[in-house]
């Protein structure tokens, strides 16, 4: 093989995270979760009402009417799992039969709101939700412990989740309570499907030649994507709309469990102050950031606010440190600029040998704070009353600012502000404002790449 081919194949290629879809706005998420919670509450009430009728029938050994289906029919369905075939043409027959089955069992249309609410409340991927087991542990009647599995991970991936059950009647707001409710709603169907997961639904299987208990099954047992949940149908039932831009008509909301999870990850990360190791509940930190947080506009806006606040605080602290040091060492810098008028005319002219790295020193043999020969760093000249700055120093100062900007990319932000922040603040707040824009423009054309910063720092500081 030619050497240039070998060289080409040996190149290091960085991993690029493509990122996922952004999450929902607060309004979109609130509307979506409210619709899911409303439907799940209706499913809960529907099945519990039918179970009450079955229980009353078994206790009374009689016939009770519920206004649509009598208790005897429901009791037979509960015992055998067989949904009777009402008369009617094929289309009406399927709708009527599914409505009858839905009194006691989950049906496929119930999956959309259940999936949406489970992802929103637990913060887990939809693949993990599809793998929820029916086996669990109750911890002191306050939490439920569930072993989770994510089938798409290589070698299978397991995790143990501990979820709050919450107070009675609030099961739709707590992950543990919602899990136990789901287990309750599928318990009848699981006795006929022998599902090992918590999922078991009834399907209209007469067109597939399925009869009786065969119509109960785990829709995710063979393939997590085998069943296509009709999100658009559920969305249209609730008329869910995306936030509209100003002057534009609202569009239908795209319902995606991945976007729901992104939204929950974003809000949890914000609640934890942006600390990714704490926010990474079900993913590694790189996956959480690369696939869920990086492309989300809510995160970007929040992060910009956080960074802007942090930088503002760091700049204020650096300026305060500069002012404190200057107060101890003379009280003020001496900036001589035509733009600011004559200043310090009574100050004796400094000796030529007193030139410092970027400024001029009035008396290097008598530091204002100690009265002794100055032993401070040249960066400390910016906090000393002996410091004199003229237009001739501007090109060097602008070069120093460029060098400080380069160091900022090489050091952690906190270390940079601690080491160079007071110098940066002194130049920006106490020196450059004393010169005109034209003076700074002329000096910028004369500035050279600063090499003094490496020389004035002690070797052990730059290793």
Buried (B, 14 or more C-beta within 10 A) or exposed (E): EEEEEEEEEEEEEEEEEEBBBBBBBEEBBEBBBEBBBBBBBEBBEBBEEBBBBBEBBEEEEEEBEBEEBBBBBBBBBBEEBBBEEBEEEEEEBBEBBBEBBBBBBBBBBBBBBBBBBBBBBBBBBBBBBBBBBBEBEEEEEEBBBBBBBBEEEEEEEEEEBEBBBBEEEEBBBBBBBBBBBBBBBBBBBBBBBEBBBBBBBBBBBBEEEBEEBBBBBBBBBEEBEEBEBEBEEBBEEBEBBBEEEEEEEEEEBBBBBBBBBBBBBBBBBBEEEBEBEEBBBBBEBEBBBBBBBBBBEBBEEBBEEEEEEEEEEBBEBBBEBBBEBBEBBBEEBBBBBEBEEEBEEEEEEBEEEBBBBBBBBBBBEEBBBEEEEBEBEBBBBBBBBBBBBEBEBBBBBBBBBBBBEEBBEEBEEEEBBBBBBBBBBBBBBBBBEBBEEEBBEBBEEEBEEBEBBEEBBEEEEEE
